[in-house]
Amino acid sequence: MRLEPPLTSQDSLDYEPAAFTVLIADGDSETTEHLVETILGPRGYRTIVVRSGRSALATVRRTYVDLILLNWHLSDMDGDK
């Protein structure tokens, strides 16, 4: 039986960020644009941006997303709903 050495931070883990989809629900377009243009987009993440809680719910009902970033207080719905 041959044991493989443990992975190190230098090893490739077949990480492909383009395979990850991030849903951003935020009514503040400046913050969202900054996040997408300077952080997520250049790293290859697929992003879906919506402006309301209802749109976010509709999106996750029809599309698989890996991560949801949301503003706790959206105009039509807040984090308590």
Secondary structure, DSSP 8 states (H G I E B T S, - for coil): --------TTS-----GGG-EEEEE-S-HHHHHHHIIIIIGGGT-EEEEESSHHHHHHHHHHS--SEEEE-SB-SS-BTT-
